[in-house]
Structure formats: structure tokens, C-alpha cells
Amino acid sequence: MNTIFKVFALVFGILFLVSAGLQYNDPDSLVWMIVWGFAGIIAIAFAFNRIFFSVPLVAGILSLVGFFYTYPEKFEGFEIGAGDIKNVEEGREAFGLLIIAVVMLILALRGWVVQKSKV
């Protein structure tokens, strides 16, 4: 696997795990710790070539579905005090899922290309 993608996966894996740890003060912290934690584990496992490309593909698709499901009725930004706290919180959660989805889909695409080239 290309070193650039290993570093990409490792950096995002670490960032996702840090994000999982930062969820401790969230009202629904357990859910988001699990989401960010799994994303981190998948990315790090990908960096060390320990999973099939289908795992980040499924995680990316589920995260993308979660983005559309979580997206607030009225997006009011990310800043506390800029709007209704519920809308701000849902916007943050939705875009967090979008970040996970993009990273997972990039990893899945890279894994698919590598697997295809070996055949």
C-alpha cells in the first residue's frame, strides 16, 4: 500500500480516536464515543493492512446515511449561541458523520484499487 494512504489512514485514525475521547461531556456521549471509536479503529486497521476494503465501505455508507438522517431541519452553523442549540448540535453531529464517511470511502476506494491490481 502506498505510504501516503498509510499515513492518511493513521492520521485520521488517531484524530477519530481523539474525537471519541472528547465526547465525554456530550449528552449522548456513549453513542458518539462508539461511532468515533469504530471509525478510528477501522482507519488504523486499514493503515496496517488488517481489514478488507469492504469494512470501510460499509462504514462510509452507514456514516453517509447517518449524515442525512442527523442533518438538522434548519442548519444554523456550528457555534454555540449562533442559533438553537439543538440545531447546532445536530449540525455538528451530522458533519462529523460526513467527515467519517468521506475518509472511509476514500480508504475503501484505495483498498478496492489495490485489490483489483493484485488480480
C-alpha positions in Angstrom: 0.0 0.0 0.0 1.2 3.5 -0.8 2.8 5.3 2.1 0.6 8.3 1.6 -2.5 6.3 2.2 -1.0 4.6 5.2 -0.2 8.0 6.7 -3.6 9.3 5.7 -5.3 6.4 7.4 -3.1 6.6 10.5 -3.6 10.3 11.0 -7.3 10.1 10.6 -7.4 7.0 12.8 -5.7 8.9 15.6 -7.9 12.0 15.1 -11.0 9.8 15.2 -9.9 8.2 18.5 -9.1 11.6 20.0 -12.6 12.7 18.9 -14.0 9.7 20.7 -12.3 10.8 23.9 -13.6 14.3 23.5 -17.2 13.1 23.5 -17.3 12.5 27.3 -19.2 15.7 28.0 -21.8 15.2 25.2 -25.4 14.5 26.3 -25.4 11.2 24.3 -21.7 10.6 24.8 -21.7 6.8 24.6 -23.2 6.7 21.1 -20.7 9.2 19.7 -17.7 7.6 21.5 -18.7 4.3 19.8 -19.1 5.9 16.4 -15.8 7.8 16.5 -14.0 4.9 18.2 -15.0 2.4 15.5 -14.0 4.9 12.8 -10.6 5.2 14.4 -10.1 1.5 14.8 -11.1 0.9 11.1 -8.7 3.6 9.9 -5.8 2.3 11.9 -6.5 -1.3 10.9 -6.6 -0.1 7.3 -3.2 1.6 7.8 -1.7 -1.7 8.9 -3.5 -3.6 6.1 -5.6 -5.7 8.6 -9.0 -5.3 7.0 -10.7 -5.8 3.7 -11.8 -2.7 1.7 -15.5 -3.7 2.3 -15.3 -2.7 6.0 -14.5 1.0 5.4 -17.0 0.8 2.5 -19.8 -0.3 4.8 -18.7 2.2 7.5 -18.7 5.0 4.9 -22.1 4.2 3.6 -23.6 4.0 7.1 -21.9 7.3 8.0 -23.3 8.9 4.9 -26.8 7.6 5.7 -26.3 8.9 9.3 -25.3 12.3 7.9 -28.6 12.7 6.0 -30.6 11.3 9.0 -28.9 13.6 11.6 -28.8 16.7 9.4 -31.0 19.4 11.2 -34.2 20.8 9.8 -32.6 24.2 9.9 -28.8 24.4 9.8 -27.6 27.3 11.9 -23.9 26.7 12.0 -21.6 25.2 14.5 -21.1 28.0 17.0 -22.8 27.9 20.4 -25.1 30.9 20.6 -25.4 31.2 16.8 -28.8 29.6 16.9 -31.0 27.0 18.5 -28.7 24.7 20.5 -30.5 21.6 19.2 -29.9 22.6 15.6 -26.3 23.5 16.3 -25.7 20.1 18.0 -27.3 18.2 15.2 -25.3 20.1 12.6 -22.1 19.3 14.4 -23.0 15.6 14.7 -24.1 15.4 11.0 -20.9 17.0 9.7 -18.8 14.7 11.9 -20.5 11.8 10.3 -19.8 13.3 6.9 -16.1 13.6 7.7 -16.1 9.9 8.7 -18.0 9.0 5.5 -15.5 10.8 3.3 -12.5 9.3 4.9 -14.0 5.8 5.0 -15.0 6.0 1.3 -11.5 7.2 0.3 -10.0 4.2 2.2 -12.5 1.8 0.6 -11.7 3.1 -2.9 -8.0 2.8 -2.3 -8.4 -0.7 -0.9 -10.5 -1.7 -3.9 -7.9 -0.3 -6.3 -5.1 -2.2 -4.6 -7.1 -5.4 -4.5 -8.1 -5.1 -8.2 -4.4 -4.5 -9.2 -3.4 -7.8 -7.5 -5.8 -9.9 -9.6 
